[in-house]
Amino acid sequence: MTPQQLRVLVGIRDHGSLSKAGSALGYGVPTIVHHLTALERHTKAQLVDRDRRGARLTPLGQVLVEEAAEILGRLERAERLLAAQRDTGLGLVRIGAFASVGSQLLPRAIRTLRSSRQVQVEVVEAEPTVVIAMLRAGELHAGLVYDSVDDPAFAGPGLDQTVIVEEPYQVLVSRESARAAGGGIDFASLADADWICSRDMNETSDRVLRRAAHEAGFEPRVLMRTDDLSMIHGLVAEGLGCTLMTKTAMDSRFAVTICHTREQLGLRRTSFVTPRGPVPDAVRELQGILTRLLPDRIAGRPVDGRRST
């Protein structure tokens, strides 16, 4: 199965005939037929029905063409990234980041970067597991991710990880909650609370919650799974549940407060991650900017840029 074969299938879907698909792709009809025949032979399935009115995809062809379009899109993005990295100036930087850091720090960091060089920055907002997958697929130049100091999630070959800052996990509660008053919360007292959790059970905050709850002798009762920070804050502000969070991620526009616990829940570390190998100058400069900005927004303790691989 080759990219040319997939492009032919997408072209037939988009144009409704072999001749029109050939014209759009710059192929003659015999070439279109050759690639289509090879693809059907490889898949052992009829992918296209042809008649006097043109050509249309079979149900199996429809299944394959959706995947084909996604694969071709990823190939095109990878080609653009490689082309950009061939240029010493690197005219395009694509960075993935989780929501709280993306909204709070990246705008200022991008402005600072662009004040010193001609560069375009594309930001992909996603949870850390998605950012790491995109880095491994060659779709990003860099990523800002978080995991737990006690439970590292992203160690492995092919990536370089520089820790920027560490900060303690705490509990976000409604400002009107009785838990908002007084000293530290006994985590076991949260056994009757509802929790707002990440959509992905493998995200760090979920793993930290499950571990802390297990040590306190209860199973967390999940009210909702969402990665939308506004939704999370809104639910907590209305007293419908609580969530694990760090001070950096808290949005003070909502009627919420963040409370420390008597037990140590662990430290969340934020890292700048790049594919292993030479790092373009613009990416390294962006890392330096974020390394200066992020600790200023954190109540926890900054880390002197140590690297782990």
N, C-alpha and C positions, 0 to 999 in steps of 0.2 A: 504494500500500500504506500503510494508516494504522494507528495504534495500536489503534483500535477494531476493525478487521478482525482484527488479530493476537490481540486479547483474545477475540474470538469463537471463533477457531480453538482457542485454549488452553482455553476454556470447554467446547467440544464434546469435546475430548480428556478433560478432567477429569470430565465429567458424563455423557457417553455419549448425549445426546439434545439436540435443538435447544431443546425446551421447558425442560429443566433448566438448560441453559447460559444461556438467557434469564432464568430466575428468579434465577440466581446473579449475573448481570450487571445486573439491573434492566431488561432489554429484553423486549419482546414477541417472539413467534416471527417475525412479519413483519420486524422489525428485524434479527433474527439472520439470516434468509434474505437480506435485502438486503445485509448486510455480507459474508456468505459468497459470494454470487453475484458481488459486485464483486471480491472477492479471487481467486476462481477465474478471472474474466475477465482480471484483471491478470496472473496467473501463467500463463494459458493451460493450466491443468491442473485435473483433478478432484481435489479435496482431501478430500472427505467422501463416504462411501457411506451412503445412508439406506434403511432398510427398516422393517418393522413393529416390530422389536425396538429400534429407536433409530438412532443415528448413530455411525459409527466412521471414523477417519481412514484414507485410502488410504496406500500406501507413500510417495507424494510428500507427502501431508499430514503424515506422521510426520517427514519430513525438515525441512519448513518449521516445524513446531510447536516443534522443539527450538531452532531459531534464534530463533523468535518469543518463546519464554519468556526466553531470554537477553537479547534486545533490550528486552523489557518490564521485566525486572529492572534493567537499566542505566538506563532512563528513570526508573524509580521512585527509584533512588538519586540520580540527577541532580536530580530534583524535591525530594528531601529536603535535598540540599545547598543548592539555591537558596533554599528556604524558610528554612533555618537562617541563611543569609547575609543575608536580609532583616532579621533581628533584630540590632540592634547588639550584643547580648551574645553572639551566636553560641553556642548551646547545644551544638552538636556540631562537633567537629573530626575530620576523617579525614585521616590522614597515612600515606604509604607509606614504608617504610624497608627497607634491606638488612639481612641477618640480624645481623651482628656489632654494628652500631650499635643496631639494634632491641632486642636483648637486653641490651646493656650500659648504654645511656644513656637510652632512652625511659622505662623505669619511673620512674627518678628525676625525669626532666624532667616527666612527667605528674603525678607527686605534687606537684612544686613549682608547676606551673600551677594545679592544682586547689586548692592552699592559698590562692590569691589570687582565684579566681573560680569560679562555678558553671558547670562545663563538662564534657561527656563527650568522651572521646577514643577514637576507633577507630583501631587500628593494622593496616595491611595489610603483611604481610611479603612482599617480592618483590625480585627483582633490579632494578637501575636501569632497564634498558630497559622493563620492565613498569611500573614506577612512572611513568616519563615518559609512556607510552601512556595510563595511567589519568588522569594530570593533563590531558593534551590532550583526553581524553574527558569531562572535567568530573566525574570520580568521586572526586577527592581535593581537599582544600584545600591540601595541601603535600606535599612529598616530600624525603626525604634520599637523595641519590644520590652515586655516585662516578664519576669518570672520570680520565683521565690529563692532566696539564698539557701534555704534548707531543702529545697526540692527543685534543683535546676531542671529546666525543661528543654533547652535548646542546644545542649552540648552535642557535638558530633562533627564529622568531617565536612569539609567544604565551606565552612563559614568561620569568620573571625568576629569575636564578640568583645566589645569594650564596655565595661561597666561604667556608667556615668554617675549614678546616685543610688542610694539605698534609703528606704523609709519604712516605718512600721505600718503593718496592717492594723486598722481600727474598725470600729462599728459605727455606721451611719444610722442615726435615728431621727425621728421627728423632734423638732425643737420643743413641741408641747408634751413630749413623752416624759413620764416620770424617770425614765432611764437617763434623760438628758441632765438631770440634777445630781449633785453629789459627786463622789469620787469615782474610781474605776469600776467598771462593770464586771461582776463575776460571770464568766462566760456560761457557766451552767445555768444561770438564771434566764438565759435566752432560749431554753428548751421549748417554751411555749410560744415563741415568736414565729412569725412567717418571714420567709427570706426571699429576696429578689436575687436571682442568680444569673450567671452568664448562659447564653444559648448553648455554648459548647461546654459540656461537663468536664472536658480536659483542660480548660483554661485555668490558670494559676489560682485565681481567687476562689474558684469552686473547689479545687484540691485543698487549699488552705482551710476553707470552711469545713469540709468533710473531716479533715484531720482534727481540727480543733473541737468539733462537735463530738467526734468519737472519743477524744480524750476526756470530754466533759460528760460523756455518758448519754448522749442523745443523737437522734437522727434529724437533720435539718428538714423542716417542713417548707417546701418550695411553693411560694405564692405565684411566681411568674419567672420566666426565663427571657431576658432581653439584654441587648448590649447598647440600647439607646439610653444615654446618660440622662437626658431630660425626663424620660419615662421613669427611670430608676429614682431620680430625685423627687419627682412628683408623687410617686407611690409612697416613698418614705415620708415626705412632708405631710401627707394626709394620714399618717399613722397606720398605714396598711401593712407595713413590714419594715424590715431593716436589711442592711447589706454590708458586706465587708468592703472597705475602701481605704485609700490613703488620703492624707490631707490635701495633696496636690490635686486630686481628682474631684474634691468637693466643690460644688457650685454654691457660693454663699447667697445667690439670689433667691434660693429656695429656703423655706422654713425648716432647715435641717441643722443638725450639729453632729460633730464627729467625736466619739468617746473612746478613750483608751480602755483596755481591759486589764484586770489584775494578772491574767495569764499573758505570756508572750505569744502572740499569734505568728510571729515571724516577720521578716523583712522582705518587702518587695524591692527588687532591683530593676532599674531601667537601664537598658543597654543599647548601644549603637552597633548594628550588625551589618557586615558586608560580606559578599562572596570572597573566598580566599583568593589571594593573588594581588597584583598591582591595583591600587585604589586611585582613581582619577583625582586630580588636584581639587576640583570643585566639590567632590564628595568629602574629601578629607577636611576641606575648609568648613563645610557645613557641619561636620562632626565637631570641630573645634568650637564653632559658634554655639551649638546646642550644649556642649560640655560646660561652657561658661554660663549659659542662661538657666539651665535646669536646676542646678543646686540653689540658685537664688529663690526658686519657687517652692523649695522643699523645707519642711520643718525637721526632717530627719537628717542624717549625716551624709555629706558628700563623700564620694570615693575618688581617689586620685587616679582615675582613668586606667586602672589596671586591666590587663587583657586576659581573656581566657579563650581557649580554642576547643 
